[in-house]
Amino acid sequence: MANTTTTADLQFPSELVTEMFDTVKGHSSLANLCASKPMPFSGVREFVFSMDGEAEIVGEGGQKSPNDAAFTPVTITPVKFIYQHRVTDEFLKMSDEQRLPYLQAFADGFAKKIARGLDIAALHGINPKTGLASNVVGTNHFDSIVTQTATYTSGTSVADDVLDTAIHTVLGNDREVSGMAMSPIYGQYMSQIKVNGVVQYPEFRFGGAPASFAGMGLDINGTVNKKLAAATSRDLVVIGDFTNAFRWGYAENIPLEIIEYGDPDGQGDLKRQNQIELRSEAYIGWGILDARSFVRVVDTVTAGETA
């Protein structure tokens, strides 16, 4: 989509602004469920050590049979996220006191955009700005790697029963469940469960977003049910061992850069148009170490339906 903002749209008020109403919203379910680790620019190789089968009892003089132990490498390479916007160059003539609210609002907004971006890319492999599959991310996302699913069918499925099935799928793989990322849609399904007219999960009622459920971490976020336009299914919940089987971290985070020269976004020379560019960028890497530690709860949708 073309950027139709004009220089006139970017003017600043002459009076001193000390507070701003920030309409930018967003957070990361993955960041809430899994702590970050430092990430080098060159990326890292995490090795997953597995020991399949059980220990063996061998009699005196008996033959010892082999076991299957393996070191499986998972490569985590940082991906660049960027957000930038032009403003009039009168910004440079403002006092530090006048600039501060704008700079703070931009930096805070960027943090929220990047948090959403991490979820949308790592969960679904989507470029957050375009809504299209990202060639940079490729197959390094939950929708591609995690093939274990539990299906919620509207009108017939019971939401907590489907969750129970998904959790026991992970436990049945001899893995652990530390948390779940849930869409607001599924939170509503949970709020509607009644037994003899009594609401079973009141914490989900009226848009409630509990931070835990059944002794595990929970985060409710609209990033969970994002999907490609052509997709005929979407995620409602992602359940699994986020603590141990998922890794993510920053290689570098540049909250704000002021660009005064050149054409950094393809909209013409900054000096010629009396503008500057505010830009923030971050390098973030992530990796799913063990697909069998996760299950996606999905439902079916009409291709083209907005998630």
Residue pairs with C-beta under 8 A, 6 or more apart in sequence:
3 265
3 267
5 85
5 86
7 88
7 273
7 274
7 275
10 86
10 87
10 88
10 275
11 88
11 90
12 87
12 88
12 90
12 91
12 94
12 98
12 102
16 97
16 98
17 98
17 101
17 102
18 101
19 101
20 101
20 102
20 105
22 105
22 108
22 109
24 108
24 109
24 112
24 113
25 112
26 112
26 113
26 115
26 116
26 223
27 112
27 115
27 116
27 219
27 221
28 115
28 116
28 118
28 119
28 221
28 223
29 119
29 181
29 219
29 220
29 221
29 223
29 224
30 118
30 119
30 122
30 123
30 181
30 242
30 246
30 248
30 286
31 115
31 118
31 248
32 217
32 219
33 178
33 179
33 180
33 181
33 217
33 219
33 242
33 243
33 246
34 242
34 243
34 246
34 247
34 248
36 248
36 249
36 250
37 247
37 248
37 249
38 249
38 250
39 76
39 78
39 248
39 249
39 250
39 251
39 283
39 284
39 285
40 251
41 78
41 251
41 252
41 283
43 75
43 76
43 77
43 78
43 285
44 75
44 76
44 285
45 73
45 74
45 75
45 76
46 73
46 74
46 75
46 76
46 247
46 287
46 289
47 71
47 72
47 73
47 74
48 71
48 72
48 73
48 74
48 289
48 290
49 69
49 70
49 71
50 69
50 70
50 72
51 67
51 68
51 69
52 67
52 68
52 69
52 70
53 67
53 68
56 64
56 65
56 67
58 64
74 247
74 287
74 288
74 289
75 287
76 247
76 285
76 286
76 287
77 285
78 250
78 251
78 252
78 283
78 284
78 285
79 121
79 136
79 137
79 283
79 284
79 285
80 281
80 282
80 283
81 114
81 117
81 118
81 121
81 128
81 281
81 282
81 283
81 284
82 279
82 280
82 281
83 109
83 110
83 113
83 114
83 279
83 280
83 281
84 264
84 265
84 277
84 278
84 279
84 280
85 106
85 277
85 278
86 265
86 267
86 270
86 273
86 275
86 276
86 277
86 278
87 102
87 275
87 276
87 277
87 278
88 274
88 275
88 276
89 260
89 270
89 274
89 275
89 276
91 99
91 102
91 258
91 276
92 258
92 260
92 276
103 256
106 256
106 278
106 280
107 255
107 256
107 280
110 255
110 256
110 280
111 255
113 128
114 280
114 282
114 284
116 128
116 223
117 128
118 248
118 284
118 286
119 181
119 221
119 223
119 224
119 226
120 126
120 128
120 223
120 226
121 127
121 128
121 134
121 137
121 141
122 137
122 140
122 141
122 142
122 248
122 286
123 141
123 142
123 143
123 181
123 223
123 224
123 226
123 235
123 238
124 141
124 142
124 143
124 226
124 227
124 228
124 235
125 133
125 134
125 137
125 138
125 139
125 140
125 141
125 143
125 144
126 132
126 133
126 134
126 137
126 226
126 227
126 228
127 133
127 134
127 136
127 137
131 228
131 229
132 228
133 228
139 145
140 286
140 287
140 288
142 235
142 238
142 288
142 294
142 296
143 235
143 296
145 288
145 291
146 238
146 240
146 288
146 291
146 294
146 295
146 296
147 291
148 169
148 170
148 291
148 292
148 294
148 295
148 296
149 295
149 296
149 297
149 298
150 162
150 163
150 165
150 166
150 169
150 295
150 296
150 297
150 298
151 157
151 162
151 297
151 298
151 299
151 300
152 159
152 162
152 186
152 189
152 236
152 297
152 298
152 299
153 299
153 300
154 299
158 193
159 186
159 189
159 190
159 192
159 193
160 190
160 193
160 200
160 201
162 297
163 180
163 237
163 239
163 297
166 237
166 239
166 295
166 297
167 177
167 239
167 295
169 295
170 176
170 177
170 239
170 240
170 241
170 292
170 293
170 294
170 295
171 177
173 292
173 293
175 240
175 241
175 245
175 290
175 292
175 293
176 241
176 243
176 244
176 293
177 216
177 239
177 240
177 241
178 216
178 217
178 240
178 241
178 242
178 243
178 244
179 216
179 217
179 218
179 219
179 239
179 240
179 242
179 243
180 213
180 216
180 217
180 218
180 219
180 237
180 238
180 239
180 240
181 219
181 221
181 223
181 224
181 237
181 238
181 242
182 218
182 219
182 220
182 221
182 224
182 236
182 237
183 220
183 221
183 222
183 224
183 225
183 235
183 236
183 237
184 207
184 220
184 221
184 222
184 225
185 225
185 236
186 236
186 237
186 297
187 204
187 207
187 208
187 209
187 220
188 204
189 236
190 201
190 204
191 199
191 201
191 202
191 204
191 205
191 206
191 208
193 199
193 200
193 201
194 200
199 205
202 208
203 210
203 213
204 210
209 219
209 220
210 218
210 220
211 217
211 218
211 219
212 218
217 242
224 235
224 236
224 237
224 238
225 234
225 235
225 236
225 307
226 234
226 307
227 233
227 234
227 235
227 301
227 307
229 303
229 304
230 303
230 304
231 301
231 303
232 300
232 301
232 302
232 303
233 298
233 299
233 300
233 301
234 298
234 299
234 301
234 307
235 296
235 297
235 298
236 297
236 298
236 299
237 296
237 297
238 294
238 295
238 296
238 297
239 294
239 295
239 296
239 297
240 246
240 293
240 294
240 295
241 290
241 293
241 294
244 289
244 293
245 288
245 289
245 290
245 293
245 294
246 286
246 287
246 288
246 289
246 294
247 286
247 287
247 289
248 284
248 285
248 286
248 287
249 284
249 285
249 286
250 282
250 283
250 284
251 283
251 284
251 285
252 282
252 283
253 282
253 283
254 280
254 281
254 282
255 280
256 278
256 279
256 280
257 278
257 279
257 280
257 281
258 276
258 277
258 278
259 270
259 276
259 277
259 278
259 279
260 270
260 271
260 276
261 270
261 271
262 269
262 270
263 269
263 270
264 270
264 277
264 279
265 277
267 273
270 276
270 277
288 294
301 307
